[in-house]
Amino acid sequence: MKLNIHKKVLILVLGTGLVTFLVLGAFSYYGRGIVRRDMVAMSIELGEKSATYADDLLIEHLKQTLGELTEAKAQYIDREMSITKEDAEILANAVTEIMKHPDDYLPKTLPDPRTDPVKQGEPYRIYAPDIRDHITPEIQRELELAANIKDILSDVLKDYMDYNATAFVGGEKGWYICARLVPDENGNTDLNATVHFSHERIYEFDPRKRPWYIHAKRENAPVISELYRTIEAKGESSYDQIGASAPFYDAAGNFLGVAGVDASNIDIYDYINKTSMFKGGINFVMNEHGEVVFSSQTKGVLAVGDADDLRDTYLARVAERMANGEQDVVPIRLNGDKYYLAFAPMQVTGWSFGMVIAENEVLRATAGTGSYFLQQVANLQKKMRQEYSYVNNIAIAVPVLLLIILFLMSTNLSRRFVKPINELSDGVREIASGNLDKKLDIHTGDEIEHLSICFNAMTDELKEQMANLKKVTAEKERIATELDVATEIQSGMLPKDFPNREDFELLATMKPAKEVGGDFYDFYFLDETHLAITVADVSGKGIPAALFMVIAKTVLNNFATSFYKQNGLAPVVAAANEQLCANNEAMMFVTAFVGVLDLKTGEFTYVNAGHNPPVVYHAATNNCDFLDVKKNFVLGPMDGIPFIEQKINLERGDLLFLYTDGVTEALNVDDEEYLPDRLIAFMNSTDCTKGLDSLLRNVRNDLAKHVGEAEQSDDITMFALRFNGGDKT
């Protein structure tokens, strides 16, 4: 028979309770007899011996308690420092991760307290005085990249609510990202309240000069800082801060700055100053250099700042042991009086906590313990005899009553336990059916209520994600449509109607790396006997390159058709360069090979503006080599540049093969380039007398063999021109 959860819980609670009562009842009955017999014997023995040893034992116990209390306080302070140090390491590691992978993060902006209101716990940015008025793009990029830490910064600071606390990241270049918590006079922190900044904190603060920055940079590791004062305006009260900091780095391991957390030491002072089991005690913390960094004393050798090193005072021996990390309770003399000093190490900071108690306070606690103990033993014997019979009477009645109560409570408890589970199950079933507006209303105060809250949050997130997905999909479709139109426009601008003439052959192809590209080719007649050709490669890819391509193609065509005959080819290219330089704020450029072929004589005039040298096929010798080109500058980035034109005479059957660097720099899966040597070797191995479509196809096939499965990394343009004119005899 299968049991539901209700019955299982009922059986479990009742069974456990019954077994527990039976076992405890048996042990109780047996134990009462043993206790009665043994207590009589023990009381007699204690009455004879304990009075003698009570004082000594109590003193040792008090010393042990003093040592344990000292160790507990040391561990508390050490734990607080350890947590702060771990938080500093978390921040430093997070910033290092961001700096190592800058391409994975978008730049973030943070409020500037000089002009923007900043709320409690909200990260903000400031600059050191020496860089504030001349922030370079490099500093700005580094700050905006580091600003991706802001959410982690706020999360870390939540552990320091109601403290005067800061979580910060300071860069070696002088920028500073910080989030602050400033409680009100009642010790409460309102995260909606605006933080008020002093002039010094905004305009004079340089993180690189702060003790926490200098210490972490010097040690090149996470550190616990020593006490330092806050920077406040003149007339405003400053306070001691203590915390931890850690360096962060870039992908090359270079030091970039320091991240950390600090908080007011008031809470540590309060903990140290709490009264212990003895009056007039002194609590203090000594660092590894023998300096007192915390103390409940305001004057004397154990006060902060009174002694540079306790190891140089009359407490040298015990101070040396404290500095070595030992733990003990030892007698000392302080100002001529006898004291006990209990000390314990603080592992994380390397400091030591000490508690000083006057000897007379310890002895006062033991006064009268012997007689008190004997009296208590006698009273105990009398009490045991009186209550033993009473216990026997109720030992039977109580289990019966408890079993009845347990049964009633178990029934009610099992029902209450199962009810929210059933409600949760029904609600989840409705959500799973597609009703994302369903909200679970369960208030059990336990994990089931938390699970219902998580389900409600999940439905909200699912609705939001579905809405965002719909919006993103629509945006992608719009962009895809625009790119298709841009591709068609660019394709339409490249000439496709290749001339079918006897005196020359011409064929060209362009394959962009993206939907649109920056490569282009062009050909047009300047007159009946002069053919102009252009092959060019615009810097970059995508829409920007395509736009600049249109401009460059149009400018070269206009200037060539306007005054080539009067001035020659070099002035045409120079004039085009001047036009492209105008208003070229993006500093884009284009490499271009521009040539003009005289269809009667075969004279080919050309200017190479930073482009790859074409391959020329000589029909007379049936071999290929690279065309001799002068090193002219590219078009676009600099005006006033002279260009040199060159000339070559093409014979009947000679061929020019022009291309962009998408051919010679094509990468395979091993990041190896195709290279010009392979291109010229292939051109010499293939039949260059065949049709131009066959030649271009052969080059593409050899290029595909090299690239393999690798993605196309650049636009690929190929242009072939064969001269068939000249003397046919």
C-alpha positions, 0 to 999 in steps of 0.5 A: 500500500502506497502512503502519501506524504501526510501519512509518512510524516505522521508515522515518522514523527510518531515513531521517532517520538515513541522510540525516543520516549521508550529509550529515554525512559529506560535510561532514566529509570536505570540512571536515577538509581545509579545517580542516587547511589553515586551522588551520596558517595561523591558528596562525601568525597567532595566534602572532604577534598574539594575545599582544599583544592577549590581555590587552586582549581578555580584560579587555574580555571580562571586563567584557562578561561582568560586564555580562551577568551583572549583566543576567541577575541583574537580569532574574531578580530582575525576573522574580520580581517580575513573576510576583508582580505578575501573581499579585496582579493575578490575585487582584484581578481574580478578586475584582473579578469576584466583587464585580461579579456577587454573584448568580452566587456562593453565600456561602462559609465559611472557618475562623477560626484563633481556633477552628478548626485551619488547614492549610498553604495553606488559606484562613482569615479574621480581622477587624481589632480595630476590627470583630471584636466588632461585625461587621455583616451587610453585612461578613459578606455581603461576606466570605462573597462574597469567600470564593469566591476561596479555590480561586484563592488556594490555586492561586496559593500553590502556585507558592510552595511551600517559601517563607515565603509568603502569598496574601491579600485584605484588605477596606476594611471590615476583614476579611482572607482569607489562606492561608499556607505556612510551611516547616519548618527543612529548607525543606520544606512539609507541606500536611497540617501545621497552621499555628500562629498568633501572638496578634498575627497573629490578634487585632491584625492590621489589613490596612488598616494594612499597607504593601502595602495602603496602597501599592496603595490610594494608587496605585490600581493593581498595585504591587510593595511595598518590604520590610516586616517580618512580624507575629509574637509577642513573642520570635518571629523576624520576617523581611522580606517582599516581594511585590505587591498590587493593588486590587479594586472593585465593579460601580460601580468603588468601591474595596473592598480589596486582594489580593496575594502576598508571600514571604520575601526570603531566596531573593532574598538567597541569589541576590544573595549567590551568589559570582560568577566573582570573589572579594570582589564586592559585589551590591546592589539600589537602588530608584528613590529611590536607597535600597539595598533588598538588599545582600550588604554589612552595612556601608558606603555600599552596605549596606541602610540606611546611606545614605538616597539614594546620589545624595547620596554620592560615588557620586552620578553612577553612582547617578543613571544607575542611577536613570534605568534605564541599563545599563553597566560603569564604573570607580569608587573605593570607600574609596580602592580601584579597582573596576568597577561593572556595573549593569542596570535592573529594568523591572518594579520600576523598580529597578537591580541593581549588581555591584561587582568589585575591579579587581585581581581582574579583572587577576588573571584576565588574568595569563599569558594571553598566554604561555598562549595561545601555548603552547596554539596550539603544542600545538594544531598538534601535536595536530591533526597527530597526530589528523588521520590517526586521524580519517580512519581512524574516519570510515569505520568509525563511520557503518557501525557507527552505521547498524547500531545505528540500525536495531536501535534504530529497530525497538525504538523503533517497537514501544515507541512503537506498543504503548501507542497500541494499548493506549490504543485498545483501552481507549478502545473498551471505555470507549466501549461503556459500561464506565465501570469500565475503567481504562487502565494505561499507564506510558510517562512521556509524553503517552500516559500523561497521556492515559490518566490523563485518560481514567481521570479522565473515567470517574470524573467521568462516573460521579459526574455520572451519580449526581449527575444521578440524585439531582438529578432525583429531588429536582426531581421531589419538589419539583415534586410538593410544589409541585403539592400546594401549588398545589392547596391554595392554589387550593382555599382561594380560593372558586370557588362564586360566588353566583347572586343577583339583588341582586348579581353577583360573579366573581374570578380569580387567576393566580400568577407561580409555582406558588403565589403571595401574592395572594388574594381572599375573599367571605363573608356576615356576615349575610343582608344584608351581603356582605364582600369582600377583595382582597390582595397579600402581599409576595414570591412562592412558598411563603413568600407563600402561607403568609402569604396563608393566615394573612392570609385566615384572620385577616381572615375570623375578625375580620370575622365575629366583631365587625364588627356591634359595632365596624365595619370599621376596628377589624376591620382594626386587630385583624387587623393586630395579629394579623399583627404577632405573631411576624412575624419575617420582616417580611412584609406584605400590602396589602389592600382590605376592604369590606362591601356592604349588599345592601339599601341599596347602602352600601359600607363599605371600608378600604384598607390600602396597596392599589391603588385600585379602579375604580368604574363608575357606571351612571348616567353610564356612566363609570369612575374610581378609588375615593377611598381614604385612605392607610392603612398595610399589614398586618403589619410594625407594630402599633398603627396606626389605620385609617380606614374610608370609605363610598360608596353604590352605585346599581343597576348600579354595579360595583367592579373590584378588582385587585392590582399585578400588573395595573398593574405588568405589564411588557412586553419593554421593561420598561414597566408597564401603569400605572393610566392605561391601566387606567382608559382601557380600563375607560372604553372597554369595555362594563361592563354585560356579564357579569362573565366577559366584563369580566374576559376583556377586561381580561386580553386587553388586559393580554396585548397589553401584556405580549406575550412577556414573562414574568409578573413578579407574581401577577395577581388581578382581582375584579368586584362589580356591585350589582343591588339598591336601588330597581328602580322 
